[in-house]
Amino acid sequence: MGSLFSKLLVWNTIMIFYTGSYTQEGSPAPNAIGKGIGCFKLDVKSVKVELLHYTKQRSPSYLVISEDRTYLYALEEMLENLNPKVYSYRIEEDGKLSLINSQKIEGDYACHLAIVQDRLIVANYVSGNILSFPILDDGSLASCNQNIQHVGLGPNKERQEAAHAHMVYPFKSDHMFVLDLTLDKAKAYQLDEETKKWKVKPLLDIQIELGAGARHMVMDKSEKHSFVLSELTAEIFVVENLKQYKVIQKISLLPESYHGEFGGAAIRLHPNEEFLYASCRGSDTIGIFKIDKDSKNLTLVSYQSTEGKTPRDFNIDPSGKWLIAANQDSNTLVVFEINQEIGKLTFTSKVFVETAVNLCWL
């Protein structure tokens, strides 16, 4: 496929993306039948998704690609007694993944990872700890050199009974936020230049309402405003990042007509920074919000059905034209076209993919 693959990418006639999935019992999916890491192409002319390759791995629920698009990193989301690992892969010319190496994950249910400078950071949900793995020049991972433990309780006795690290978000080149569902906080850390260890930066912490359940976040390019998604209340908190981090608005992403169980899932900022999107499980919808140019406050545009069940993740392609939702429990990837003027989504196609839970564009 080699040179043709490269030409198609250059000509922008196809777009490549990877999916993570749940593959076995014990995962958060009630019927996990995923096959591992999927490599797919989106033909932008026919708007059809086609499978290219699968890389077999246990429950690779979250993936991240290096900035130079050379390496892909994937975790295994499971209990520590099952010996979960985090993997480093080289992305080959045809999109296939070649294993470089792996390292042991110390903790239970790794659920998110991100690259911060030359570190791969892994958040463990159940055990509430964060692991830092140095990335070497060849893309391989050194063993973990720092294990940070969150501690705390929240008002929701069932869901906030212990710390639950849920997401890693890089900012300011050498900083990161770690969102914790129990602490209702995005805890700030900075990489120390001398020790190469992470130090807490409490003055930069983002605190949202107690009991809301901080899950994921995005920041605008200027890093002056953040948008924090809560899982337990399905809300978005707009945060002003000045000398102190201050919540200036909260808005629900749950349709008023829906009255069943729910859980906020994923949040994405459109590349033009005029629109914000957030998915909600239970209602199985994506909330579409207009961002005020000056205040950054959100106004609801509309809700879009994800045409499936349990949209744990979705992602917008770098051009801002396409959004693909991963419906975990209906085993579908659903492609929507984004209206560039008003932000609304139009359903275009659907493809069967087993227990897909994460999506990242090459």
C-alpha positions in Angstrom: 0.0 0.0 0.0 3.1 2.2 0.8 3.5 5.1 -1.6 -0.2 5.2 -2.6 -1.1 5.5 1.1 1.2 8.6 1.4 -0.2 10.2 -1.8 -3.8 9.7 -0.6 -2.9 11.4 2.6 -1.2 14.3 0.8 -4.1 14.7 -1.6 -6.5 14.7 1.4 -8.8 12.1 -0.2 -8.5 9.9 2.8 -8.1 10.5 6.5 -6.6 7.9 8.9 -7.6 7.4 12.5 -7.2 4.8 15.2 -9.7 3.4 17.7 -9.3 1.9 21.1 -11.7 -0.7 22.4 -12.7 -2.9 25.4 -11.8 -6.6 24.6 -12.7 -8.7 27.7 -14.8 -9.2 30.8 -14.0 -6.9 33.7 -13.9 -3.8 31.5 -16.5 -0.9 32.0 -18.4 -2.2 28.9 -21.2 -4.7 29.7 -20.4 -6.8 26.6 -16.8 -6.2 25.6 -16.0 -7.8 22.2 -13.4 -5.4 20.9 -10.5 -6.7 18.8 -7.8 -4.3 20.0 -6.4 -1.1 18.2 -8.2 -0.5 14.9 -6.7 1.5 12.1 -9.4 3.0 9.8 -9.6 5.3 6.8 -12.3 7.8 6.1 -12.8 8.4 2.4 -13.8 12.1 2.3 -15.5 11.7 -1.1 -17.8 8.8 -0.3 -17.8 9.6 3.5 -17.4 5.9 4.2 -15.2 4.3 6.9 -13.1 1.3 6.1 -11.0 -1.0 8.3 -7.3 -1.2 7.3 -5.7 -3.1 10.2 -6.1 -4.4 13.7 -3.4 -4.6 16.3 -4.3 -7.2 19.0 -4.0 -5.9 22.5 -6.1 -6.2 25.7 -8.6 -3.4 26.3 -6.6 -0.5 24.8 -9.2 2.0 25.9 -7.2 5.1 25.3 -4.5 6.0 22.7 -2.3 9.0 22.0 -0.2 9.8 19.0 3.1 11.7 19.1 3.2 15.2 17.6 5.4 14.1 14.7 2.9 11.3 14.0 5.6 8.7 14.3 4.6 6.8 17.5 1.4 5.6 19.0 1.0 4.8 22.7 -1.8 2.6 24.2 -2.7 1.5 27.7 -4.5 -1.6 29.0 -7.5 -0.7 31.2 -7.8 -3.5 33.8 -6.9 -4.4 37.4 -3.3 -4.5 38.3 -3.4 -8.2 39.2 -3.9 -8.9 35.5 -0.5 -7.3 34.8 -1.6 -4.4 32.6 1.0 -2.6 30.5 1.4 0.6 28.4 2.7 0.0 24.9 4.8 2.0 22.5 4.3 1.4 18.7 5.9 2.8 15.6 3.4 3.9 12.9 4.5 2.3 9.6 4.0 3.7 6.1 0.7 1.8 5.6 -0.7 2.6 9.0 0.2 -0.7 10.7 1.7 -0.6 14.2 5.0 -2.2 15.0 5.6 -2.9 18.7 8.6 -1.1 20.1 8.3 -2.0 23.8 6.0 -2.0 26.8 6.2 -1.1 30.5 4.2 -2.3 33.5 1.3 -0.2 34.8 1.3 0.1 38.6 -2.4 0.7 39.5 -5.9 -0.3 38.6 -7.9 0.7 35.5 -5.6 3.0 33.6 -8.1 5.2 31.7 -6.2 8.1 30.1 -2.7 9.0 28.9 -1.0 12.1 27.4 2.4 13.2 26.2 3.9 16.1 28.2 7.3 17.1 26.9 9.3 13.9 26.8 7.1 12.1 29.3 4.1 9.8 28.8 1.7 10.3 31.7 -0.9 7.6 32.6 -3.9 8.2 34.9 -5.3 5.2 36.8 -8.9 5.6 37.6 -9.7 3.0 40.3 -6.4 3.4 42.3 -6.3 7.2 41.8 -2.6 7.4 40.9 -0.6 8.9 38.0 2.5 7.3 36.4 5.3 9.2 34.5 7.2 7.2 31.9 10.2 8.9 30.2 10.0 8.6 26.4 13.4 7.8 24.8 14.8 9.0 21.5 13.6 5.9 19.6 10.0 6.3 20.9 10.4 3.5 23.4 9.3 3.9 27.0 11.6 3.8 30.0 10.2 2.3 33.2 8.1 4.5 35.4 10.2 7.1 37.3 7.4 8.7 39.4 4.2 7.5 40.9 1.9 10.2 42.2 -1.0 9.2 44.5 -4.2 11.3 44.8 -6.0 11.1 48.1 -9.5 12.3 49.0 -13.2 11.8 49.4 -16.2 13.6 47.8 -19.9 14.1 48.7 -21.1 11.3 46.4 -20.6 8.3 48.7 -21.0 5.8 45.9 -18.8 7.4 43.2 -16.4 9.5 45.2 -15.4 7.0 47.9 -11.7 7.4 46.9 -9.6 9.4 44.6 -10.2 8.7 40.9 -7.7 10.2 38.4 -9.5 10.5 35.1 -7.5 12.6 32.6 -4.1 14.2 31.9 -4.1 17.5 30.1 -0.8 19.2 29.1 -0.5 23.0 29.2 2.3 25.7 29.3 4.7 23.2 27.6 6.0 21.8 31.0 2.7 21.7 33.0 -0.1 19.3 33.2 -3.6 19.1 34.8 -4.7 15.8 36.2 -8.5 15.8 36.5 -9.9 13.8 39.5 -13.5 12.8 39.6 -13.5 12.6 43.4 -11.6 15.7 44.2 -13.7 17.7 41.6 -10.5 19.3 40.6 -8.0 19.7 37.8 -4.8 19.4 39.9 -1.8 21.3 38.4 1.8 19.9 38.2 5.0 21.3 36.7 8.0 19.3 35.5 11.1 20.3 37.5 14.0 21.0 35.1 16.7 19.7 37.5 15.0 16.6 39.1 12.8 15.8 36.1 10.0 15.0 38.6 6.6 16.5 38.8 5.8 19.1 41.5 2.4 20.2 42.6 1.3 23.8 41.7 -1.8 24.3 43.9 -2.2 28.0 43.0 -3.0 26.8 39.4 -5.6 24.1 40.5 -9.1 24.4 38.9 -11.9 23.6 41.4 -15.4 22.9 40.2 -18.5 22.3 42.3 -18.2 19.5 44.8 -20.0 16.3 43.7 -19.9 17.3 40.0 -17.3 14.7 39.2 -14.5 16.3 37.1 -13.8 14.0 34.1 -12.3 15.7 31.0 -11.3 19.2 29.9 -10.1 21.3 26.9 -8.4 24.7 26.7 -8.4 27.3 24.0 -5.2 28.0 22.1 -4.4 31.0 24.2 -4.8 28.9 27.4 -6.8 31.8 28.9 -10.0 29.8 29.1 -10.7 26.1 30.0 -13.9 24.1 29.7 -14.2 21.3 32.3 -16.7 18.4 31.8 -18.3 16.8 34.8 -19.4 13.2 34.7 -21.8 13.0 37.6 -23.8 16.1 36.8 -23.3 16.3 33.0 -22.3 19.9 33.1 -19.6 22.1 31.5 -17.8 24.6 33.6 -16.2 27.6 31.8 -13.1 28.7 33.6 -11.2 31.9 33.2 -7.4 31.4 33.5 -5.9 34.7 34.7 -3.9 35.1 37.9 -6.3 32.6 39.5 -8.5 30.0 37.8 -12.2 31.1 38.2 -15.4 29.4 37.1 -17.4 32.0 35.2 -20.3 29.8 33.9 -21.8 26.3 34.2 -24.2 24.9 31.6 -25.9 21.5 31.3 -25.2 19.2 28.4 -28.2 17.0 29.2 -31.4 17.5 27.1 -34.3 18.8 29.2 -36.5 16.1 27.8 -34.3 13.3 29.0 -34.9 11.9 32.5 -33.0 8.6 32.7 -29.5 7.7 34.0 -26.7 9.7 32.5 -23.0 10.4 32.6 -20.9 13.1 30.9 -18.3 11.4 28.7 -16.1 13.4 26.3 -15.5 17.1 25.4 -13.9 18.5 22.2 -13.1 22.0 21.0 -13.6 22.7 17.3 -10.4 23.9 15.6 -12.0 27.3 14.8 -12.7 27.7 18.5 -16.2 28.9 17.8 -17.9 25.7 18.9 -17.7 23.2 21.7 -19.0 19.7 21.7 -19.7 17.3 24.6 -21.1 13.8 24.7 -23.4 12.3 27.3 -24.0 8.6 27.9 -27.6 7.6 28.7 -29.2 10.3 26.6 -26.7 9.3 23.9 -26.4 12.8 22.6 -23.7 15.4 21.7 -24.4 18.9 23.0 -23.4 21.6 20.6 -22.4 25.0 22.0 -21.5 28.3 20.5 -18.6 30.0 22.2 -18.9 33.8 22.7 -15.8 35.4 21.1 -15.2 37.8 24.0 -16.5 36.3 27.3 -16.1 32.6 26.2 -19.5 31.8 27.7 -21.4 29.0 26.1 -24.8 29.1 24.4 -26.6 25.9 23.5 -27.0 25.4 19.7 -28.7 22.0 19.7 -28.4 18.4 20.7 -27.5 15.7 18.2 -28.3 12.0 18.7 -25.1 9.9 18.3 -27.2 7.3 16.4 -26.0 4.7 18.8 -25.6 3.8 22.5 -23.0 5.0 25.0 -20.9 7.6 23.2 -17.8 7.2 25.5 -15.7 9.2 23.1 -15.8 11.2 19.8 -13.3 13.3 18.0 -13.1 16.0 15.4 -10.7 15.8 12.5 -8.0 18.5 12.2 -9.8 20.2 9.3 -12.9 20.6 11.5 -15.2 19.2 8.9 -15.9 15.7 10.3 -16.8 14.4 13.7 -16.8 10.6 14.4 -18.6 9.3 17.5 -17.6 5.9 19.1 -20.8 4.3 20.4 -19.4 1.7 22.9 -22.5 -0.4 23.6 -24.0 -0.4 20.1 -20.7 -1.2 18.5 -20.7 1.6 15.9 -18.6 4.4 14.6 -20.9 7.2 13.3 -19.7 9.9 11.0 -21.2 13.4 11.1 -20.4 16.4 8.9 -20.0 19.7 10.8 -21.7 22.8 9.5 -18.9 25.4 9.7 -21.3 28.3 10.1 -23.6 27.2 12.9 -21.8 24.1 14.3 -24.6 21.6 13.8 -24.0 18.0 12.9 -25.4 16.1 9.9 -25.4 12.3 10.0 -23.6 10.8 7.0 -22.6 7.2 7.6 -22.3 4.4 10.2 -20.0 1.3 10.4 -20.0 -1.7 12.8 -16.9 -1.7 15.1 -16.8 -3.8 18.2 -16.8 -1.9 21.5 -15.0 1.1 20.2 -14.3 3.6 23.1 -11.7 6.1 21.9 -10.7 7.7 18.6 -7.6 9.7 17.6 -6.7 11.1 14.2 -3.4 10.6 12.5 
